[in-house]
Amino acid sequence: MDKQKQNPFAVQTPEGIEARDVVSLFVTEYTDFHNIPKVGHTFLNGSRGSGKSMIFRYLEPDCQSLVEKKPVHELPYYAVYIGIKNTDLKLTELVRLEKKHANLILNEHFMTVYIASKVFSSLRKANIDDADGSFVAAIKSFYAEDFSELLMRGGWESSLPEIGGAAPLREFFITMMGVLDSIYLDAISYLRKVAFVENIVNFTGPLFGYLDFLLPMIRKLKALPFMPKAPVFLLIDDADNLNITQTKILNTWVSHRTTTEVSLKIATQQGYKTYRTVIGQRIDSPHDYSEVNISDVYTSSKNKYRERVGKIVKRRLEIYEFDQTPDEMFPPDSEQEGKIREIAERIKAEWETDGRGFRPGDDALRYARPDFIKSLRGASKSGSTYNYAGFDQLVHISSGIVRYFLEAASLMYGEECSKSSSKPVVCIRPAVQDKIVRQLADEFLFNEFEKITKDEKIEEANLDKLKKLRNMIMALGGMFQAILLSNASERRVFSIAFSDEPDEEIQEVLSLGVQYGYFHRSTIGNKEGTGRTPLYILSRRLAPHFTLDPTGFAGYKFLMSGAIAEAMRSPKKFLANLKSHGIDEYLENAQGLLFGEG
Amino acid sequence: MALYKKLSLSELPAQLVSSPYVLICSSSFEERCLSIPGRIDPGAVTHALVCENEDLREVVGTNTGKLIERFGGKSVHVPLRTDNPVYGADNLQKSLAMGTSGGPRNYLIDITTFTHEGLLILLSLLRRNANPADTALFAYNPAKDYAVGIPQKDKWLSKGIGEIRSVLGYPGSLWPSRRSHLIVLVGYEVDRAGMLIDAYEPSAVSLGLGGEKESVSEDLYKLNIVFHQRLKEKLNNVNEFTFSCVNAYSTKEAIERQIRAFAGYNTVLAPMNTKISSVGAALAAFANESIQLCYAQAEHYNYDKYSSPGEECVLFDVPDLFAK
């Protein structure tokens, strides 16, 4: 198919991407990638879409063989990908085992056999070249002796299938994978029996664990000639999909000092259930593991993220035979940017007399775009004519998650294609960019919440957490908009921090917001200057919904928890209070003002 | 030969020829939960198992009260929970065992307002525990409309997604070495289906659309098309197939055909259409234990406007449900 007819921004699951394509697409710069393939256990934390699975895919031997231009046995490490789909290991039947004596053993057996099968699946996929047949001789011996012995030690009583004398290396991997799959399925058969039985049902099958089966198996495999004389990494993706017992078991594995042989690389989103082991101890960083937080790259260094996205987009455009740069493919609204530049020039010219920042350029950066948005509201009584277009703005709106950028870009490209019939797409028009990001912002917001209808009651008794979160977002979005349109010295505000200690209710609602991706949690120095306090940053994906300027980062507001409590109950009342009392006055004195109103 | 009849609700009592029945129904915030039980003469039942998701008692409690009152001393309250399927399964199992005298039972099951998960667990329990001489008659009251009073483009039934889990009793046989094929019988809860697919990241996705002649009504078919299209636009590389929303055996066959198209994949099936099609999903899983059924719990339902009851009833049986 003509490359240019394909969507260069299509998002695919990394698992399904061929090694050659992964190597073409993957960008190692501007990430913490190089901290990952090192000896030692690592937790890789990041939101869905931040690139964790892509990193893991890139580490796999088929990709690394292409990168290093070496056969598998000469690679600097061997990485086994273990993706944990939502209902793979966390079967509902396992709830029956909780608080029963075999809970840990059976869950560990499940995990061990699952991972062991994936090891052979990885070896099969690695396409190891055995031109002179020396590898087959080694695997034959492993199969008949080491593998057989390990299985028997665990109580497996069947016989290994016979493998013909001329069988290639790959067939051994497939057979061993099949044996382990079959043991795994037998364990599921046991779970079928316990599904509706409250009492204990005896388990009579073999039992395998990390220390007595998986580690020795990997140790023996490592000694074989087709394996690199190098560390083995087990890349456990989506570890949030383990149940709590399995999570504790995994943490126990982390606590073992096995890193010279096997290092665990564990990818999680915000849902990792616990850092405690099966005996209740906590695993800690850096003592037990190192930590890489992908989303911190965005919040700590915006340029790095912008450059990373730029490189990723440039690569994709090259692969799909486009000549355009990312900026050319996603041009800004030139008329709009022209007007913003004019305002910026005026601000610079007036800085001597009216300036607030240290330099004219600082004021131009801070106020030109907000002033432009403000001018639109004055003229047309509608801020919605502001165009969210241009590579820079789109990068900011994606809020540090590459996938959000690519998904939006993919939809934009699709829309351009549908409008341009057979002509090749040379750029995504600003109007299309704007339309798609606004649509996605609304979808992001209303996926979780029902649209607020015009006749919605202002105050509701017995608000549930979801409604409180909705109210909080609408209130804060409205507040950030009010600040943008004000004469405040810092108008591009996206974050809040608390001057006092928020109660449990507020913390739960904020946690829910973080879980759903509406907020990102960071920290900031507290007002007293005695330490740090949590900072909650509204996702820039919502900027188009509230007509906010997504390009600013520094702005935040300290507020009293009473203000947020009011926002959760009634965003309309919160916004009305902001207007009548003044933003800073209300935010800092919300408690007193609320009682005073009583 | 399987029974299958479409009739008006007023004709229902005349069809219940095998009384007395053990009635099983589920209370709900939907008024449809009263449609069928409200037409059944309490004298025609020995027991009425009234299932209630007690974590939703605030919104279902009133209808629970009405159902229990209707059947009086024959009512058996069966507590379920949307956030704890094992708890509900144990209570259902105990309730099903009540009052058995060893003789065959005739079950009359109003499947209309069970959650998909609750219904699937009930079917698994019946299959495991029932006597082969037992019979089961299923009744379903199709909705007249969903998201009542809301313009088509804004219709929603649930928001957000909570836990995604395998359905108790249907763990499937998922080989660690195989790729995954997720089949979704799409209904109106497009956002929930999209989030399920997004969270799952399967290697292959098949979206089932209720066939035009196999839908509850012309209007609901048109609505289903809109939602199906909305979901497709968000996804890349989906496979499509049609299934029946009104005939469980046809649904089963359509699912089996789609599975054959992806031989060698692990199959995870998410029934999110009518409860009749969910019975079809269960039948497919009974015939092929390798199929895992999964369920995505909704965070929040459109309690006030979820549906309005239609005037019809679908009656059908599943002759081999209890065959072992």
Interface residues (C-beta under 8 A of the other chain):
Chain A: A10 V11 Q12 T13 E15 G16 R48 K85 N86 T87 D88 K90 L91 T92 E93 V95 R96 V113 Y114 S117 K118 F120 S121 M177 G178 L180 D181 Y184 L185 I188 L191 R192 A195 F196 E198 S410 F446 N447 E448 F449 E450 K451 D464 L466 Y516
Chain B: P85 V86 A89 D90 Q93 S124 L125 R128 D154 W156 K159 G160 I164 R165 S166 V167 L168 G169 P171 G172 S173 L174 W175 P176 S177 R179 S180 D191 M195 D198 A199 Y200 E201 P202 S203 N236 V268 E289 Q292 C294 E299 H300 N302
